[in-house]
Amino acid sequence: MTGPLRLIETLDGRDGFALRDYLTRSEVPFISTVVGTGATRAEGIDFTGRRLPVVVFADGTSLEDPTPAQVAAHLGWVRPPAQSAYDLLIYGAGPAGLSAAVYGASEGLNVAVFERDAVGGQAGSSSLIENYLGFPHGISGSHLADRARQQAVAFGAELILMSQGIDRTFKDHDVRAVLADGSEIRASAAICATGVRWRRLGLPREERLEGSGVYYGAGTSEASACVGRHVYIVGGANSAGQAAMNLSAHATHVTVLVRADSLSSTMSAYLLNRLAAQPNLTVMLNSRVIALHGDDVLDSITVDQSGVETTVATRHLFVCIGGAPNTDWAETTNVSRDSRGFVVTGIDLMADHLKTWPLARAPYYLETSVPGIFAAGDVRSNSVKRVASAVGEGAMAVSLVHRYLAEA
């Protein structure tokens, strides 16, 4: 592709947001044009009778109302696995999975990485990671992920993107996966780095308004649409602080709603200092959103602060309240999870989890209850929820995979 894509969309449309979000996290240059109801032409492009959003590619071809997967396919990113057997399968292309791919491929393993969404995982939506080693001025999550992707591919790892697994079986030295396109592959070991998904507020209308006023994460792709508006953020950890700083550069005012009575125990000191110094930013403690209002687009929210309820107008609410583990896949396997759904590994495999452990040796540090199946990053029980920790665990998991494979 020689130039940026063009995205023609309607104001506050959820389908347009889904595309913007995917393209932003995938580091694909694009130009967005918002058109009003009844418009038939914009930027020299005629879209009479076509369903918006419309994506126009550099070669002049276009897609109307496409899914992110269809755009990825048009860009040539969606391919079936090149082989039927690998040394190592990695599930998830967030920091942990990409790190495992880099170290696994560079050390001679035949590696395939499966990702059903954009590369980067939850970290890929971060507007600026400022406490990652080696980047004194910070780096966006999407840029860091794209550099890691390039590095993994350069070492020979195969990335299989926008691929949905429909079945998998984990047995000692026999890992099998079936994809939605019918592809079936095998490997001797696997690393599960499926990460977490943003937690929801659990309120009525939330699903209907997602992408049309209710957003999850730092709002990187939505920031430019916040110009001249008062936006609200829910959350008290670093992800909320990063979102607040990013959005405050665009919005007229940013209000951060925090359930607790302090931020000091949940947010890094450097972010606390940034928030305190930002003139168009307010932090409301002891606050929570209790209602969402609007038919197809968010128009207001009701906030409860210490028992006092207030309804305020807003078109943008960003939810950054932590993550729930992406471990639904474990339901059909013997991989044990804790009470919250995170994968249990190594020394955390208590007696109840070890009843089916088949080997005389103890599980390795990042090994799950199934020999040869490892977990790394945020998906793992009791992991440190930081990008650097996920990267370290991805590298460590590969070293443990080598030890496991040597047992055969």
TASUL-V64892 format. One record per residue. D_LAST is the distance of its C-alpha to the last C-alpha in whole Angstrom. Layout:
BEGIN
d_last=D_LAST
d_last=D_LAST
END
This chain:
BEGIN
d_last=45
d_last=48
d_last=50
d_last=49
d_last=49
d_last=52
d_last=52
d_last=55
d_last=55
d_last=57
d_last=58
d_last=55
d_last=54
d_last=50
d_last=49
d_last=50
d_last=48
d_last=45
d_last=45
d_last=46
d_last=44
d_last=41
d_last=43
d_last=43
d_last=40
d_last=38
d_last=41
d_last=43
d_last=46
d_last=49
d_last=53
d_last=53
d_last=57
d_last=58
d_last=61
d_last=63
d_last=64
d_last=66
d_last=65
d_last=64
d_last=64
d_last=62
d_last=61
d_last=63
d_last=60
d_last=62
d_last=60
d_last=63
d_last=61
d_last=58
d_last=56
d_last=55
d_last=53
d_last=53
d_last=50
d_last=52
d_last=49
d_last=50
d_last=51
d_last=53
d_last=51
d_last=51
d_last=49
d_last=51
d_last=50
d_last=46
d_last=43
d_last=41
d_last=39
d_last=41
d_last=42
d_last=39
d_last=38
d_last=42
d_last=41
d_last=38
d_last=35
d_last=34
d_last=31
d_last=29
d_last=25
d_last=25
d_last=22
d_last=20
d_last=17
d_last=15
d_last=12
d_last=14
d_last=17
d_last=20
d_last=22
d_last=26
d_last=27
d_last=29
d_last=29
d_last=25
d_last=24
d_last=26
d_last=25
d_last=21
d_last=22
d_last=24
d_last=21
d_last=18
d_last=20
d_last=21
d_last=18
d_last=17
d_last=15
d_last=17
d_last=18
d_last=21
d_last=23
d_last=25
d_last=28
d_last=31
d_last=34
d_last=35
d_last=32
d_last=33
d_last=33
d_last=35
d_last=35
d_last=37
d_last=40
d_last=41
d_last=44
d_last=43
d_last=41
d_last=43
d_last=40
d_last=37
d_last=37
d_last=38
d_last=41
d_last=44
d_last=46
d_last=43
d_last=41
d_last=41
d_last=38
d_last=38
d_last=39
d_last=36
d_last=33
d_last=35
d_last=34
d_last=31
d_last=30
d_last=32
d_last=29
d_last=26
d_last=28
d_last=29
d_last=25
d_last=24
d_last=23
d_last=24
d_last=26
d_last=27
d_last=30
d_last=33
d_last=30
d_last=30
d_last=27
d_last=28
d_last=25
d_last=21
d_last=19
d_last=16
d_last=13
d_last=10
d_last=8
d_last=11
d_last=14
d_last=17
d_last=21
d_last=24
d_last=27
d_last=31
d_last=31
d_last=29
d_last=26
d_last=23
d_last=20
d_last=16
d_last=13
d_last=10
d_last=11
d_last=15
d_last=18
d_last=21
d_last=24
d_last=26
d_last=29
d_last=32
d_last=35
d_last=39
d_last=40
d_last=44
d_last=47
d_last=47
d_last=51
d_last=53
d_last=53
d_last=50
d_last=48
d_last=51
d_last=52
d_last=48
d_last=49
d_last=52
d_last=53
d_last=50
d_last=47
d_last=44
d_last=43
d_last=45
d_last=47
d_last=46
d_last=47
d_last=50
d_last=52
d_last=54
d_last=55
d_last=56
d_last=59
d_last=62
d_last=61
d_last=60
d_last=56
d_last=55
d_last=51
d_last=50
d_last=47
d_last=47
d_last=44
d_last=43
d_last=42
d_last=46
d_last=47
d_last=46
d_last=47
d_last=51
d_last=51
d_last=50
d_last=52
d_last=55
d_last=56
d_last=57
d_last=58
d_last=61
d_last=60
d_last=57
d_last=57
d_last=53
d_last=53
d_last=52
d_last=51
d_last=51
d_last=54
d_last=52
d_last=50
d_last=49
d_last=46
d_last=44
d_last=45
d_last=45
d_last=48
d_last=48
d_last=48
d_last=51
d_last=53
d_last=53
d_last=54
d_last=57
d_last=58
d_last=58
d_last=61
d_last=61
d_last=58
d_last=59
d_last=56
d_last=57
d_last=56
d_last=56
d_last=56
d_last=54
d_last=54
d_last=55
d_last=56
d_last=56
d_last=59
d_last=59
d_last=59
d_last=57
d_last=57
d_last=57
d_last=60
d_last=60
d_last=58
d_last=59
d_last=58
d_last=59
d_last=60
d_last=60
d_last=62
d_last=64
d_last=63
d_last=64
d_last=63
d_last=63
d_last=63
d_last=60
d_last=58
d_last=54
d_last=52
d_last=49
d_last=47
d_last=44
d_last=43
d_last=40
d_last=37
d_last=35
d_last=31
d_last=30
d_last=28
d_last=29
d_last=26
d_last=25
d_last=27
d_last=25
d_last=22
d_last=21
d_last=21
d_last=23
d_last=26
d_last=29
d_last=33
d_last=34
d_last=31
d_last=28
d_last=25
d_last=24
d_last=21
d_last=20
d_last=23
d_last=25
d_last=23
d_last=26
d_last=26
d_last=27
d_last=24
d_last=21
d_last=23
d_last=20
d_last=17
d_last=15
d_last=13
d_last=14
d_last=14
d_last=16
d_last=15
d_last=15
d_last=19
d_last=19
d_last=16
d_last=18
d_last=18
d_last=15
d_last=12
d_last=11
d_last=14
d_last=16
d_last=20
d_last=22
d_last=26
d_last=29
d_last=27
d_last=26
d_last=28
d_last=30
d_last=29
d_last=32
d_last=33
d_last=34
d_last=33
d_last=32
d_last=29
d_last=28
d_last=27
d_last=26
d_last=23
d_last=22
d_last=21
d_last=20
d_last=17
d_last=16
d_last=15
d_last=14
d_last=11
d_last=11
d_last=10
d_last=7
d_last=6
d_last=6
d_last=4
d_last=0
END
